[in-house]
Amino acid sequence: MNITYDTRRRLGRLTELLAEWQALWQPLPFKHPRLPWQVESPAMAEALLALTDAEVARLQDTPFSDSPLAEWLPVAELEALVSLPRLPGEELTLAEHWAAHVGGRKWRQIAAFLPRVQLAVGDRPLEWCAGKGHLARTLARRHGLEVRGLEWDAALCDSGAALAEAQGAPLELVHQDVMAPGVERWLTPTTHACALHACGDLHRSLLEQAVAAGSALTLAPCCYQRTADAWYRPLSRLGADAMARHRLALSREDLAMAVQETVTAPRHDRRHRERAGAWRLGFDRLQRAVRGQDDYLPVPSLAYGRMPGSFADFCHWAAEQKGIALPDGIDWVACEAAGWRRRAEVARLELVRHLFRRPLEVWLALDRLVFLEEAGYVAELGTFCDRELTPRNLLIRARRPA
């Protein structure tokens, strides 16, 4: 679709489409034996359920490409609305030894992010939520400037300081909770704040504090759902007005959809998630029958490596967590097979949500961009790397004119 969108038109149109179709993308298929929209749009549901595993995998990876949903949903327009430019930056070849003590994928993300940090004369770089200061340390070495990093975990500060000293990088790591009162003292009109994948309220705080201080910033936001608010509060006036006008309400659960793409997961992690999903759905079917209540019952998550060794053991563990007494004589093979069948069905129905995942993420980033523009900043939104490196590849750059 050959349409050019300016920032405000893009935000407004995405609000309209997210609101218009929220009855399709907001319900979680694994919670509902039959989704409301399956009744209202049976042909669309049948088309999804008829897809092969290969077609499902392709659409999970590229939801806009040759989508069967185009017969019912505005696939082409959504694709156009989320099409953003790669932000320009001087491509760098960083010294290989600078990557010491940094994970390979994290280092490649830093190497892609770093050229997009456009420092002006007099800028004092600061990394927000610095961890061990890998980005800050690389900024310091690249530009020969002293860089400060703020980090709430004292142990990470100590580890990062030792790394910086060993590598001769002029880095100051400050033990500072960025959500605590007093954090504003670290931001000034000459500060250039950088954050690579700061989560939820952490990057929201950065935006608000940077605007109050007049600081420049380069931000790759992440994990919008990690917020104290049960319902999303727009940062921009335009976003708030658009949400109210179109009656769009976003819960914390809705926000999680924006960051659920995991193309970077190793194959064994994907297999683990598939098995965990099938077992959870098998237990869900079982608990509905045992309790005589046809509603979803959330079960706590288990970290990789802590899953019980068999489906039966998992069900006993889950039942214990929820205070359910399982009867004797359960056909575990049949129950597990039902879980895998249900997982295949859910994967197909979730393709509707996948179609709106990137539009929601771009909408959230646009709300942040417009907030900065409303505060007098010159701001831009684009990508800093390919999604194969990280699906969270959106970048916001902003500076208040002198």
matplotlib code that plots the C-alpha trace (Angstrom):
import matplotlib.pyplot as plt

x = [0.0, 1.7, 0.6, 2.9, 2.0, 3.2, 3.6, 0.3, -1.7, 0.0, -0.8, -4.4, -5.0, -3.4, -5.7, -8.7, -7.7, -6.7, -10.0, -12.1, -10.7, -10.0, -12.7, -10.6, -7.1, -7.7, -9.1, -6.5, -7.3, -5.8, -8.4, -11.5, -12.6, -14.4, -13.6, -16.6, -15.2, -15.2, -19.0, -19.3, -16.6, -16.7, -15.2, -12.1, -11.7, -12.0, -9.4, -7.0, -7.7, -7.1, -3.5, -0.6, 2.1, 4.5, 2.0, 1.5, 5.3, 5.6, 2.8, 4.1, 7.4, 6.0, 2.3, 1.7, 3.1, 0.5, -1.9, -5.2, -6.6, -6.4, -9.9, -11.4, -8.8, -6.9, -3.6, -2.0, -2.8, -1.5, 1.7, 2.1, 1.5, 4.2, 6.8, 9.4, 12.9, 16.2, 17.6, 20.8, 24.1, 27.8, 28.4, 31.2, 33.6, 34.3, 37.4, 36.8, 38.4, 35.8, 33.2, 34.9, 32.5, 29.5, 27.1, 27.3, 23.8, 23.9, 27.2, 25.7, 22.8, 25.2, 27.1, 23.9, 22.6, 25.9, 26.1, 22.5, 23.6, 24.3, 26.3, 26.5, 29.4, 29.1, 26.9, 27.5, 26.4, 24.5, 23.2, 19.9, 19.5, 23.1, 23.5, 27.3, 27.6, 28.3, 26.8, 28.2, 31.7, 31.5, 30.3, 33.2, 35.8, 34.2, 34.1, 36.9, 34.4, 33.6, 30.2, 28.0, 25.6, 22.8, 22.0, 20.0, 21.8, 25.0, 26.6, 26.2, 27.7, 30.8, 31.2, 30.9, 33.3, 35.9, 35.4, 35.8, 39.0, 40.5, 39.8, 40.8, 37.3, 36.3, 33.1, 31.3, 28.6, 26.3, 24.2, 20.8, 17.3, 15.9, 12.4, 13.4, 13.1, 16.3, 17.1, 16.4, 19.8, 21.6, 19.8, 20.6, 20.2, 23.6, 22.9, 22.4, 20.5, 20.8, 18.8, 18.9, 15.8, 14.8, 11.6, 8.1, 8.0, 11.8, 11.9, 8.7, 10.5, 13.4, 11.1, 9.4, 12.7, 14.5, 11.7, 11.7, 15.4, 15.7, 18.0, 18.6, 17.9, 18.3, 15.9, 15.1, 12.0, 10.9, 8.4, 5.7, 3.6, 6.1, 4.3, 2.5, -0.6, -3.3, -4.5, -2.3, -1.9, -0.9, 2.1, 0.9, -2.1, -2.8, -2.7, -5.0, -7.5, -7.4, -7.9, -10.9, -12.4, -12.2, -12.8, -9.6, -8.5, -5.3, -4.7, -1.4, -2.2, -2.8, 0.6, 2.3, 1.2, 3.4, 6.6, 5.7, 7.6, 10.6, 12.4, 15.7, 15.0, 17.3, 15.6, 15.8, 14.1, 11.3, 10.8, 10.6, 8.0, 6.0, 6.0, 5.2, 2.3, 0.9, 1.1, -0.6, -3.4, -3.7, -4.0, -6.4, -8.7, -8.3, -9.0, -12.2, -13.5, -12.4, -13.7, -16.9, -16.2, -15.5, -13.1, -9.4, -7.3, -3.8, -0.9, 2.4, 5.3, 8.3, 11.8, 13.6, 15.0, 12.4, 9.6, 8.6, 9.8, 6.4, 3.0, 1.4, 4.0, 3.3, -0.5, 0.0, 2.3, -0.2, -3.1, -1.2, -0.5, -4.2, -5.5, -7.2, -7.5, -7.1, -9.0, -7.5, -7.6, -6.8, -5.8, -2.6, -1.7, -5.1, -5.0, -1.5, -2.5, -5.5, -3.1, -1.0, -4.1, -5.3, -1.9, -2.1, -5.5, -4.5, -1.4, -3.7, -6.2, -3.4, -2.4, -5.1, -3.2, 0.1, -1.3, -1.9, 1.3, 3.6, 0.9, 0.4, 4.1, 4.5, 1.5, 3.1, 6.3, 4.5, 2.7, 6.2, 7.4, 4.4, 4.9, 8.4, 7.2, 4.5, 7.3, 9.1, 11.6, 12.6, 12.1, 12.3, 11.3, 12.7, 14.6, 18.3, 18.7, 17.1, 14.4, 16.4, 18.9, 16.1, 12.4, 12.6, 14.3, 12.4, 14.5, 13.5, 15.9, 15.1, 16.7, 15.2, 16.4, 18.9]
y = [0.0, 3.2, 5.6, 8.1, 8.7, 11.5, 10.8, 12.1, 10.6, 7.3, 7.4, 8.4, 5.7, 3.0, 4.0, 3.6, 0.2, -1.2, 0.0, -1.2, -4.8, -5.1, -7.7, -10.0, -9.4, -8.8, -12.2, -14.8, -18.0, -20.4, -19.1, -19.7, -23.1, -21.0, -17.4, -15.0, -14.0, -17.7, -17.6, -14.2, -15.0, -18.8, -18.6, -16.8, -19.3, -22.2, -20.7, -20.5, -23.9, -25.4, -24.1, -26.5, -26.4, -24.9, -22.1, -21.4, -21.1, -18.7, -16.5, -16.4, -15.1, -12.8, -12.1, -9.6, -11.7, -13.5, -13.7, -15.6, -13.0, -10.3, -11.4, -10.2, -7.8, -4.7, -6.5, -4.3, -1.1, -2.5, -3.5, 0.1, 1.6, -0.3, 0.3, 2.5, 3.6, 2.4, 5.4, 6.6, 6.3, 6.0, 2.3, 1.2, -1.6, -1.9, -3.5, -7.2, -7.1, -4.5, -7.3, -9.1, -10.2, -9.3, -11.9, -12.3, -11.2, -8.3, -7.2, -7.1, -5.1, -2.6, -2.4, -1.6, 0.8, 2.8, 4.4, 5.8, 7.7, 11.1, 13.1, 16.8, 19.0, 19.3, 16.3, 14.3, 10.7, 8.7, 5.2, 4.6, 1.2, 0.4, -3.1, -3.7, -0.7, -2.6, 0.1, 3.0, 1.4, 1.1, 4.7, 5.8, 3.9, 4.9, 8.7, 9.1, 10.7, 10.0, 8.3, 7.8, 4.9, 4.6, 1.1, 0.1, -3.2, -2.5, -5.8, -5.0, -1.5, -3.1, -5.7, -3.0, -0.7, -3.5, -4.2, -0.5, -0.2, -3.3, -2.0, 1.6, 3.0, 6.3, 5.0, 6.0, 3.6, 5.1, 3.0, 4.7, 3.4, 5.3, 5.1, 6.7, 10.4, 12.3, 10.6, 14.0, 15.3, 13.2, 14.8, 18.2, 20.1, 18.8, 15.1, 12.7, 9.8, 6.4, 3.2, -0.1, -2.1, -0.4, -1.9, -0.4, 2.2, 2.4, 4.0, 5.9, 7.5, 8.3, 10.1, 12.1, 13.0, 13.9, 16.2, 17.9, 18.5, 19.2, 16.3, 14.6, 10.9, 7.8, 5.0, 1.5, 0.8, -2.7, -4.6, -2.0, -4.3, -4.0, -1.1, -0.4, 0.7, -1.9, 0.1, 2.0, 5.8, 7.5, 9.9, 12.2, 14.4, 13.2, 9.6, 10.2, 12.0, 9.3, 6.5, 8.3, 9.2, 5.6, 3.9, 2.0, 0.6, -1.3, -3.5, -4.7, -8.1, -6.3, -4.5, -7.8, -8.8, -6.1, -7.9, -11.5, -12.1, -14.3, -15.0, -14.9, -18.0, -21.0, -24.2, -26.1, -23.1, -23.2, -26.9, -26.4, -23.6, -25.8, -28.7, -26.4, -24.9, -28.3, -29.5, -26.4, -26.7, -30.4, -29.6, -26.8, -29.3, -31.7, -29.1, -27.9, -31.4, -32.2, -28.9, -28.9, -25.3, -24.3, -21.4, -20.9, -21.4, -19.7, -21.8, -20.3, -20.3, -22.6, -21.6, -23.6, -26.8, -26.9, -28.5, -32.0, -34.9, -36.1, -34.7, -36.6, -35.1, -31.7, -32.1, -33.2, -30.2, -27.8, -29.3, -29.0, -25.3, -24.7, -26.9, -29.4, -33.1, -35.2, -38.4, -41.9, -43.6, -40.5, -41.5, -39.4, -40.4, -39.2, -36.0, -35.1, -35.8, -33.5, -30.8, -31.0, -30.9, -27.8, -26.2, -26.6, -25.0, -22.1, -21.5, -21.0, -18.8, -16.6, -15.5, -12.8, -11.5, -11.8, -9.5, -6.7, -7.3, -5.0, -2.3, -2.1, -1.9, 0.9, 2.7, 2.6, 4.0, 6.7, 7.8, 8.3, 10.1, 12.5, 13.1, 14.4, 16.5, 18.0, 19.0, 20.9, 18.2, 17.3, 13.5, 10.6, 7.0, 4.1, 0.9, 0.3, -3.3, -6.2, -8.1, -11.2, -9.6, -8.5, -8.0, -5.0, -3.0, 0.3, 3.4, 6.9, 9.8, 13.2, 16.5, 19.9, 22.6, 25.1]
z = [0.0, -1.2, 1.5, 3.4, 7.0, 9.2, 12.9, 14.0, 11.2, 11.8, 15.5, 14.8, 12.2, 14.3, 17.2, 15.0, 13.7, 17.1, 18.5, 15.6, 15.8, 19.5, 19.9, 17.7, 19.0, 22.8, 23.7, 24.5, 22.6, 25.2, 27.8, 25.7, 24.3, 21.7, 21.0, 20.5, 17.1, 16.0, 16.2, 14.4, 11.7, 11.2, 7.7, 9.0, 11.9, 9.5, 7.2, 10.1, 11.5, 8.0, 7.8, 7.8, 10.4, 7.8, 7.0, 10.7, 11.2, 8.2, 9.4, 13.0, 11.5, 8.8, 9.7, 6.9, 4.1, 1.9, 4.9, 4.5, 6.9, 4.2, 3.1, 6.4, 8.0, 6.8, 6.5, 3.8, 5.7, 9.0, 7.2, 5.8, 9.2, 10.8, 8.1, 9.6, 8.2, 9.5, 11.4, 9.9, 11.7, 11.0, 10.6, 12.8, 13.1, 16.8, 18.2, 18.9, 22.3, 23.4, 23.4, 26.3, 29.0, 26.9, 25.5, 21.7, 20.9, 23.4, 21.9, 18.4, 19.7, 21.2, 18.0, 16.1, 18.7, 19.2, 15.7, 16.2, 19.3, 17.8, 20.3, 19.9, 21.1, 24.9, 25.4, 28.5, 27.8, 30.5, 30.4, 32.1, 33.8, 33.0, 34.5, 34.2, 31.9, 28.7, 26.5, 28.6, 28.6, 24.8, 24.4, 26.6, 24.5, 21.2, 21.9, 24.5, 26.9, 30.5, 30.6, 33.6, 34.2, 36.6, 38.1, 41.1, 41.7, 43.7, 42.8, 39.0, 39.7, 41.3, 38.6, 35.9, 37.6, 37.8, 34.1, 33.2, 35.3, 33.7, 30.2, 30.9, 30.1, 31.7, 33.2, 36.4, 37.6, 40.1, 42.5, 41.7, 41.5, 38.5, 40.0, 43.3, 44.2, 43.5, 40.2, 38.4, 39.7, 37.1, 34.2, 32.8, 29.5, 28.5, 29.4, 26.5, 28.1, 26.4, 27.2, 25.3, 26.2, 29.4, 30.5, 31.0, 33.8, 33.7, 30.3, 31.0, 33.9, 31.6, 29.1, 31.9, 33.6, 30.3, 29.3, 32.7, 32.4, 28.7, 28.1, 24.7, 24.5, 22.5, 23.6, 22.5, 24.6, 25.8, 27.9, 28.1, 30.3, 33.2, 34.8, 38.1, 36.2, 35.5, 32.5, 30.1, 30.6, 27.4, 27.7, 24.9, 24.8, 21.3, 22.3, 25.3, 23.1, 20.4, 22.9, 24.5, 21.1, 19.8, 23.2, 23.1, 26.5, 27.0, 30.0, 31.2, 29.6, 26.3, 26.5, 26.9, 23.3, 21.9, 23.0, 22.5, 19.3, 20.0, 16.7, 18.6, 20.7, 20.2, 18.9, 22.2, 23.9, 21.3, 21.8, 25.6, 25.2, 22.8, 25.3, 28.2, 26.2, 25.3, 28.9, 30.3, 27.8, 28.6, 32.3, 31.5, 29.8, 32.7, 35.5, 33.8, 33.8, 37.4, 38.8, 36.7, 35.8, 32.2, 32.9, 32.7, 35.8, 35.7, 36.8, 38.0, 35.5, 35.8, 34.7, 32.1, 33.6, 36.4, 34.4, 35.8, 33.7, 32.5, 31.7, 34.7, 37.1, 35.7, 36.2, 39.8, 40.4, 38.9, 40.7, 44.0, 43.2, 42.7, 45.5, 43.2, 44.0, 40.9, 40.7, 40.1, 36.7, 34.5, 31.0, 30.9, 27.3, 26.0, 28.1, 26.9, 23.3, 23.7, 25.0, 21.9, 19.7, 21.6, 21.3, 17.5, 17.4, 19.7, 17.5, 14.5, 16.2, 17.7, 14.2, 14.5, 17.6, 15.8, 13.0, 15.6, 17.7, 15.7, 15.2, 19.0, 19.6, 17.0, 18.5, 21.9, 20.5, 18.6, 21.8, 23.3, 20.2, 20.2, 23.9, 23.1, 20.2, 22.4, 24.9, 22.1, 21.1, 17.5, 17.6, 15.2, 15.3, 13.3, 13.7, 14.6, 13.5, 11.8, 13.7, 13.5, 15.9, 18.2, 17.5, 19.9, 17.3, 17.5, 18.4, 19.5, 19.1, 20.5, 21.2, 22.3, 19.9, 21.4]

ax = plt.figure().add_subplot(projection="3d")
ax.plot(x, y, z, "-o")
ax.set_aspect("equal")
plt.show()
